[in-house]
């Protein structure tokens, strides 16, 4: 059979791509790009924190179960305590990441910022070098804001301690508060914030200042100018997440020339909130409880599920385990009348905790349900507490914390 004839083809000249004209979008400013970058970093940090929390929760549950089996004289007793302490340290780190990612639960109440600033000033005056002068200029007519006082205190303390470190042996730290109004133009780089009346906090120092090329990086997680081992780089990123969760703004004043000045703007409390304090999540624990006996434990982490089941059994409970919300609903449909308490994780495959919560309540409205999760989705948790969940336990937790929570349920 003859070979196929080869057909010579004339090569076509390469097609030159048409030139592309890139016209900068006037709406996309450097501030907008930076805000988008911080939002992306927040999503990444939140995902990392969630995964790390699940790992820590599993390790802490196993170590806690082991600790319950041995006495102080056991050769491994100190080692197990070290594991638990390391887990608690890791948990504090993940909480910082969750604060940056704005996934950390906030207990809002009406707050006078001057009181928090005065408390921070009082603590600093007793702890920092006497060569550091601390002054405060507080507005007498300051508006009330809606905030978590503990988290706001931590934000101010972190910034102040950074300022003290930057000044070294001597300098001046000034804390100021005043009322201000922010317009739409003022908020062009902060699309999440709303125009209106705000309370401003300024924290200024006489240190060497932060170079202009680093100012956009200071709120990024793990960024630090401190020597290795002297800081985690999470203090300011945590502050950024906390203030954003409060609907506020935090930034460095570009016009301040005598060191560094951080500006924090927090929206004032709505008029309807004045004179009445919103219920804290901890107050939700005061509702009537039913003593527990048979517990339905719902979580997708196998290691955590097994070790938590052993802890609950050591506390005298019978335990049924499910790995996702759909399994929990199917089991509850069959055994709901016998179940005294449900402990429900939030983020699971197939069906998450929120949907499972409402489906279980449809089957039996009076069953006590505790939300246990490492990622605290503010609106979801508050909605479920409002709709009948009797409490929230942040993961990771050890046997002592879980036992205490169950005991509080039995005492009410």
N, C-alpha and C positions, 0 to 999 in steps of 0.2 A: 504494500500500500504506500503510495507516495506520501512524502512528508507534507504536512499542510504548508501552503504557500505563505511565506512571510510577506506581509503588506507593510511597505514603508510608509510611515506617517510623518508628515511634516510637523515639527514641533511648533506649538502656538507660542507667540510671544507672551511673557508673563504679564498678567494684568496688574497694573499699578493701583493700589488702593486709593480711593478718593481721600483727600485730606480731611481730617476731622477737626472742626473748630470747637474748642472747649471754651465755653463762656461761663465764667464763675457765677454761681447763683448768689445774688446779693443777700438772700435770706440766710444762707449757710455761713455764719460767722465762725471765727475761731472758738468763741464761747459755746456756740451750739454744738460744734464738733466735739468739744471737750465734754459737754454734758452727755452726749451720746456715748462717748468713750467710757465715762464713769458708769453709765447705766449698763453697758455691756460687761464691764468689770464686776458690777454688782451681781449680775446674773451668774457670772462664772464663780464668784466668791460664794454666793448662796448655794449653788450646786455642790461645790467642794465641801462646804460646811455641812450640808445635809448628809452627804455620803460619809464624811468623817464622823458625824454624830452617830450614825447607825453603827459604825465600827466600834466607837467608844462605848455605846450603849451595850453592845454584845459583850465586849471585854469586861465592862463593869458588872454586868449581870452575872457572868460566870465567876469572876473573882469574889463578888459579894456572896454568891451561893457557897463557894469554897470557904470563905471566912466564917460563915455560919456553922460549918461542920467541925471546926478546929478550935482549940483553946489557945490562949496567949503563949503557952509553953511549947506549942508545936514549932518544929524547926522552920516551917514555911510561913509562920504567922507574919513576921516582919516583911517578907517578900510580897505577900498578898496585900498587905497594907500599902506598900510602895506602889503596887499596880493600881490600887484604887485611887491613891493620891495623884498618880500620873494621869489617870483618866479624868480626874476633876480639873487638873491643870489644862488638859486638852479640851475639856468642855468649856472652860473660860475662853480659850482661844477661838473655838467655833462660835461662841456667843458674840465675840467681837466681829467675826466675819459675817454673822447673821445680822448684826446691827448695821454693818456697811451695806449689806444687801437689802436692808429694810425688811427682814423677815423675822425680826425679834419682837416679841409681844410688848406692847406699851400700855401701861395703866394710866389713862388720862384722868386728870383732875384739874380744878381751877388752881392756878399757881401765881403767886406774887414773885416775879423774878428777883426782885431786890432781896427777898429773904434767902434765896438760894445763893446769890452772889455774896451776901454777907456771911453765910455759912462757909463758903469756899474761902473767903478772905480770912475768916477766923482760923480755919484749919491751917492755911498756908502760913499765917503769922506765927504759929506755934512750931512749925516744922522746918521752914526754910532758913537759910543763913540770915543773921541779923543785918548783914550788909546789903540785903535785898529790901528795898523800900516798897511797900504795898499800899497803894492809895485806891480809894473808890469814890466815884462821883455818880450818885444814884438819883434818878428823877423822883421827886416826891409825888407826882401825879401819875405814876406808871400804871398803864392798863394791865388787867389780868389776862393771862394766857391759859390755854388748855394744854397741859403737858404732863409727862411722867417726871416728877421731881427727882427721883433717884437717877434716871438716865440723864437728865439735864445737868444734875450735879456732877456726874461722871464726865460729861463732855467738857464742862468748864474746868474741872480739875485737871483733865488731860492736857488741855491747851495751856493752862497756867504752869503746870509742871514742865512742859516743853519749853515755855518761855524762861523759866528759872534756869533750866539746863543750858539754854542758849546764852544767857547773860553771864553764867559762870559765878564768880565770887561776889560781884556787886552789880547793881543796876536798879531800875525802877519798873515796877509792874503796876499798871493802871487798869481798873475795872470800871466800866461805865455802862449806864443804862439810860435810855430815853425812848419816847414814843416817836414813831415815824409813819409816814404813809408811802406806799409803793404803788406806782402806776404801772400800766401795761408796758410802757417804755422802759421802766426800771427793771422789768422782769423778762426782757427779751432772751436772756441766756438761761432762764429758769422756767421753762414752759409748764412745769408741774405746779408752780406757785401761782396764787391768785392775787390780783390787785386788791388793795385794801389797807387797813390799819395794822401795823406791826409794832412789836417791841424789839428794840435793837440792843444788843449787848456788844460792847467793844472790849477786847482784851489786848492791851498794847504793852510792849516791852522795849527796853533800850538796848537790846542785844545787837548782834552784827547784821541782822536782817536775813531774809531769804532771797537769793538771787532770782532775778526775773525769769530766767530760763527753767527754774525749778518750781515755780509757783503752781503750775498746772499739774505737777506730779505729787504734791504733798498729801493729797487726799487718796492717792492710790494705795491699795493694800500692799503691805510689805515694803513700801518705799520709806527709807529713813536715811538721814544724813549722819546719824550717830555711829560711833565705832561698832564693829562687830561684837555682838554679845551685849550691847548696851540698850537695845530696844528691838521690839518686834516689827515696827513699822505699821502697827494696826491702830494706834491711838487716834490719829486724825481720820483714818478711813472709817473707824467706828463712829467718830463724831459726825462725819459727813452723813452716814446712813441714818443715825438717830435724828439729826436735824431735818433731813429730807422726810423722814417718816412723820415728823411733826408738821409737815407742810411748810417748813421754813427754808432758809438759805444760809449757807456758811461760805465765806470766801476771805481772801486776804485783801486788805485795803491797798490798792496799788499806789495811792497818793501819800501813804504814810512813809516818812523819810528817816525817822529816828530809831528804827529797829523794825519790828514786825507788829502789825495790828490785825487781829482776826475780827471780822464783823459777822454777827449772827442775828438774823431777822426771824422772829417767830410771830405768826398771826395771833391777834388777840382773840380771847374767848368770845363766842357769840353771846349777844345780850341775854338770850333765854337761859344760858348756863350760869349767869351771875346769881350768886346767893345759894346755889345748890350744887353739891359735889356729885359727879357721876359715880355710879357704883364701881368699885374696883373689882377686878377679877377674883381677888382673894375673898371678897365679901360674898361671892356666889357660893362659897363653900358653906355658908351659914344656913342653907336650905335643909329641910328635913331629909334624913337619910334612912335607908333600909340596910340593916345589918347584912353582911355578905356571907355567902356560903359557897355557892357554885358560881364561878367567874368565867365569863367568855372573854378570852384574850385574843385580840385580832392584830396581827403584825406580819409583814412580809419577810422579815429577816429571820431565817431559820435559827441561827445561833441565839439571837436575842429571845426568840419565842421559846426555845427549849429551856434556857437558863432562867427566864422570868417565870416560866411554869413551875420550875423546881423551887424558886423563891416563894411563890404563892402557896405551893403545897407545904413548904416548911412553916408557913404562917398559919396553916390549918385549913386552907381552902381547897376545894376541888376545882379543877381547871379544865375547860374545853378550849382548844386552840384552832384558830383559822388563819389562813395566809392572805386573805384579801376580803374586801367588803362583800363580794357576792357569796363566798363560802359562808361568811358570818350570817347573812340574811337567810340562806338556805337552812343552816343549822338552827337559827333562832326561830324560824317558822315551825320547826319540829319540837324544839326544846324550850321555847321562850317562857313557858309557865314555870319552869324549874330554875331559870337563871336569875341570880340575885344581883349581878353587877356585870357590866360590859366595860372592858378597857380597850379603847379603840385608837389605832394609829391613824394618821392623816393621809400620808402619801403611800399608796399601794397600787400594784397593777390590777387590771381588770375593773376594779371599782375602788375608789378612794374612800377615806373616812367620812367626808361630808355627806356623800350620797347614802352611804351605808347607815349613817346616824339617822337620817330622816326616814329611811325605809324601815329600820328597826322600830322607831317610835310609832310608825303606822301600825305595826303588828301589835306592839304593847307600849302604850304611851308612858306608863309609870315606871318602866325599868330604869334604874340608875345607870348612867353612862359617864365614864371618865375619858377625856381626851388625853392621850399620851403621845407626844410627838417632839422631834428635835427641831422641826421647822414650824414656827408659829405664824400662821397666816392670819393676821390681825382680824380682818372682817369675818372670816370663816369661824374662828374660835369664838368671837363675840356673838355671832349669830347663833351658834350652837348652845352657848351658855344661856343666851336669852331664851332659846327654845327648849330648854330642859336639861342640858348637860349639867352635871352636878360639880364638875371640877376639871382642872387641867393640870397635868404633871409633865414638866419639861424633861425630855430625854437628853442625856443619859441620867439614870437614877440608880441608886444602890438599894440594898435591902432595907436599910434604915429609913430612907426617904419614902419608899413604897409602903413600908409598914406604918410609918407615921401618917401618911395620907389615908390609908384604910382605917386606921384607928380614929382619925378625925371624922370619917364618915360614920363610924359606929357610935361615936359619942353624941352625934346630933340627932 
